[in-house]
Amino acid sequence: MGESEATTELELVRVAIGEHGAFGVLLAEGYPALVTVERTYPLPDSLSGQMVKIPAGTYFAVPTWFNKGGYGTHEILVPGHSRLLFHRGNLETDSEGCILVGRRFGLLNGKPAVLESLSAWSEYERLTGGRAYRLKVRQI
């Protein structure tokens, strides 16, 4: 798929959510393209478990600039939040709720992570072509 054929929809399927992050697979045209991690937060009050900033649902991702990283990316338009982006990183702590991309899952400094984020970012850019797209998010 060339840049002019970038996808208009991606799907994020979360496969594991825990205290070290929410790990997922990013699908393009129904096939695995990249892996992801998002920061998790304890559920409020006395509930046990973890939550993420981006609930299951369908969103638009629009081109924007990641000031901290100094590169173009996409902002996921989630009601009640701003600046939830896709960007490079390995551990959930590299994010404040954004979606980090990698090539594979693994351990980094003994913690669950996504690895090969830099090369994964090149693939993400190829998939999106820098254009707005629809993002479906679900959990298994």
C-alpha positions as a Markdown table, in Angstrom:
| # | Residue | x | y | z |
|---|---|---|---|---|
| 1 | Met | 0.0 | 0.0 | 0.0 |
| 2 | Gly | 1.6 | 3.3 | -1.1 |
| 3 | Glu | 1.2 | 6.6 | 0.7 |
| 4 | Ser | -1.6 | 7.6 | -1.7 |
| 5 | Glu | -3.5 | 4.4 | -0.6 |
| 6 | Ala | -3.3 | 5.1 | 3.2 |
| 7 | Thr | -6.1 | 3.4 | 5.1 |
| 8 | Thr | -9.2 | 5.4 | 6.2 |
| 9 | Glu | -9.8 | 3.2 | 9.2 |
| 10 | Leu | -7.7 | 1.4 | 11.8 |
| 11 | Glu | -8.9 | -0.8 | 14.6 |
| 12 | Leu | -7.2 | -1.1 | 18.0 |
| 13 | Val | -8.0 | -4.4 | 19.8 |
| 14 | Arg | -6.8 | -4.3 | 23.4 |
| 15 | Val | -5.7 | -7.8 | 24.5 |
| 16 | Ala | -4.5 | -7.2 | 28.1 |
| 17 | Ile | -5.1 | -4.4 | 30.6 |
| 18 | Gly | -3.2 | -4.3 | 33.9 |
| 19 | Glu | -1.1 | -2.2 | 36.2 |
| 20 | His | 1.8 | -2.0 | 33.6 |
| 21 | Gly | -0.5 | -0.8 | 30.8 |
| 22 | Ala | -3.2 | -1.6 | 28.3 |
| 23 | Phe | -1.6 | -3.7 | 25.5 |
| 24 | Gly | -3.2 | -4.0 | 22.1 |
| 25 | Val | -2.9 | -4.9 | 18.4 |
| 26 | Leu | -3.5 | -2.2 | 15.7 |
| 27 | Leu | -5.3 | -3.7 | 12.7 |
| 28 | Ala | -5.2 | -2.3 | 9.2 |
| 29 | Glu | -7.7 | -3.9 | 6.8 |
| 30 | Gly | -8.4 | -6.5 | 9.5 |
| 31 | Tyr | -4.8 | -7.7 | 9.8 |
| 32 | Pro | -2.2 | -7.0 | 12.6 |
| 33 | Ala | 0.0 | -4.1 | 11.7 |
| 34 | Leu | 1.5 | -2.9 | 15.0 |
| 35 | Val | 1.3 | -3.4 | 18.7 |
| 36 | Thr | 0.4 | -0.7 | 21.2 |
| 37 | Val | 0.5 | 0.2 | 24.8 |
| 38 | Glu | -1.5 | 2.9 | 26.7 |
| 39 | Arg | -1.1 | 4.1 | 30.3 |
| 40 | Thr | -3.6 | 2.7 | 32.8 |
| 41 | Tyr | -5.0 | 4.3 | 35.9 |
| 42 | Pro | -6.6 | 2.7 | 38.9 |
| 43 | Leu | -10.4 | 2.6 | 38.9 |
| 44 | Pro | -11.9 | 5.2 | 41.2 |
| 45 | Asp | -13.1 | 4.4 | 44.8 |
| 46 | Ser | -13.0 | 0.8 | 46.0 |
| 47 | Leu | -13.3 | -0.8 | 42.5 |
| 48 | Ser | -10.4 | -3.0 | 41.6 |
| 49 | Gly | -8.8 | -3.0 | 38.1 |
| 50 | Gln | -7.4 | -0.5 | 35.7 |
| 51 | Met | -8.9 | 2.0 | 33.2 |
| 52 | Val | -7.6 | 3.9 | 30.2 |
| 53 | Lys | -8.4 | 7.4 | 28.9 |
| 54 | Ile | -9.8 | 6.1 | 25.6 |
| 55 | Pro | -12.9 | 4.0 | 26.1 |
| 56 | Ala | -14.0 | 1.4 | 23.6 |
| 57 | Gly | -15.8 | 3.1 | 20.7 |
| 58 | Thr | -15.2 | 4.8 | 17.4 |
| 59 | Tyr | -13.3 | 8.0 | 17.1 |
| 60 | Phe | -11.7 | 10.3 | 14.5 |
| 61 | Ala | -7.9 | 10.7 | 14.4 |
| 62 | Val | -6.8 | 14.0 | 12.9 |
| 63 | Pro | -3.4 | 15.2 | 11.9 |
| 64 | Thr | -1.6 | 17.3 | 14.5 |
| 65 | Trp | 1.9 | 18.1 | 15.7 |
| 66 | Phe | 3.5 | 16.4 | 18.7 |
| 67 | Asn | 5.3 | 19.3 | 20.3 |
| 68 | Lys | 7.3 | 17.3 | 22.8 |
| 69 | Gly | 8.5 | 14.8 | 20.2 |
| 70 | Gly | 8.9 | 17.3 | 17.3 |
| 71 | Tyr | 7.0 | 15.3 | 14.7 |
| 72 | Gly | 3.6 | 15.0 | 13.0 |
| 73 | Thr | 1.1 | 12.6 | 14.4 |
| 74 | His | -2.7 | 12.2 | 15.0 |
| 75 | Glu | -4.9 | 13.4 | 17.8 |
| 76 | Ile | -7.7 | 11.0 | 18.8 |
| 77 | Leu | -10.8 | 13.1 | 19.3 |
| 78 | Val | -12.2 | 11.7 | 22.6 |
| 79 | Pro | -15.0 | 13.7 | 24.3 |
| 80 | Gly | -13.8 | 15.1 | 27.6 |
| 81 | His | -10.1 | 14.8 | 26.7 |
| 82 | Ser | -7.6 | 16.8 | 24.6 |
| 83 | Arg | -4.2 | 15.9 | 23.1 |
| 84 | Leu | -4.6 | 12.1 | 23.2 |
| 85 | Leu | -2.1 | 11.3 | 20.5 |
| 86 | Phe | -0.4 | 8.4 | 18.7 |
| 87 | His | 3.4 | 8.6 | 19.3 |
| 88 | Arg | 6.6 | 6.8 | 19.8 |
| 89 | Gly | 7.5 | 5.2 | 23.2 |
| 90 | Asn | 8.0 | 1.8 | 24.9 |
| 91 | Leu | 6.6 | 1.8 | 28.4 |
| 92 | Glu | 3.2 | 3.0 | 29.5 |
| 93 | Thr | 5.0 | 5.7 | 31.6 |
| 94 | Asp | 6.2 | 7.2 | 28.3 |
| 95 | Ser | 2.7 | 8.4 | 27.9 |
| 96 | Glu | 0.0 | 10.3 | 29.8 |
| 97 | Gly | -2.9 | 8.4 | 28.1 |
| 98 | Cys | -1.7 | 8.4 | 24.5 |
| 99 | Ile | -1.2 | 5.3 | 22.3 |
| 100 | Leu | 2.4 | 4.2 | 21.8 |
| 101 | Val | 3.2 | 2.0 | 18.9 |
| 102 | Gly | 5.8 | -0.8 | 18.6 |
| 103 | Arg | 6.7 | -3.8 | 16.4 |
| 104 | Arg | 6.4 | -6.4 | 19.1 |
| 105 | Phe | 5.7 | -7.0 | 22.8 |
| 106 | Gly | 8.6 | -7.6 | 25.2 |
| 107 | Leu | 10.3 | -6.5 | 28.4 |
| 108 | Leu | 12.2 | -3.3 | 28.9 |
| 109 | Asn | 14.1 | -2.9 | 32.3 |
| 110 | Gly | 12.0 | -5.8 | 33.5 |
| 111 | Lys | 8.6 | -4.2 | 32.7 |
| 112 | Pro | 6.1 | -5.1 | 29.9 |
| 113 | Ala | 6.6 | -2.9 | 26.9 |
| 114 | Val | 6.3 | -2.4 | 23.2 |
| 115 | Leu | 9.6 | -2.7 | 21.4 |
| 116 | Glu | 11.1 | -1.3 | 18.2 |
| 117 | Ser | 9.0 | 1.9 | 18.4 |
| 118 | Leu | 11.0 | 3.9 | 16.0 |
| 119 | Ser | 10.6 | 1.4 | 13.1 |
| 120 | Ala | 7.0 | 1.0 | 14.1 |
| 121 | Trp | 6.5 | 4.7 | 13.8 |
| 122 | Ser | 7.6 | 4.6 | 10.1 |
| 123 | Glu | 5.0 | 1.9 | 9.5 |
| 124 | Tyr | 2.3 | 4.0 | 11.3 |
| 125 | Glu | 3.1 | 6.9 | 9.1 |
| 126 | Arg | 2.9 | 4.7 | 6.0 |
| 127 | Leu | -0.5 | 3.3 | 7.1 |
| 128 | Thr | -2.0 | 6.7 | 7.8 |
| 129 | Gly | -0.4 | 8.8 | 5.1 |
| 130 | Gly | -0.7 | 11.8 | 7.4 |
| 131 | Arg | -4.4 | 12.0 | 6.7 |
| 132 | Ala | -7.4 | 11.9 | 9.1 |
| 133 | Tyr | -9.0 | 8.4 | 9.7 |
| 134 | Arg | -11.5 | 6.6 | 11.8 |
| 135 | Leu | -10.2 | 4.6 | 14.7 |
| 136 | Lys | -12.3 | 1.8 | 16.2 |
| 137 | Val | -11.3 | 0.7 | 19.7 |
| 138 | Arg | -12.4 | -2.5 | 21.4 |
| 139 | Gln | -11.4 | -4.9 | 24.1 |
| 140 | Ile | -11.4 | -8.7 | 24.0 |
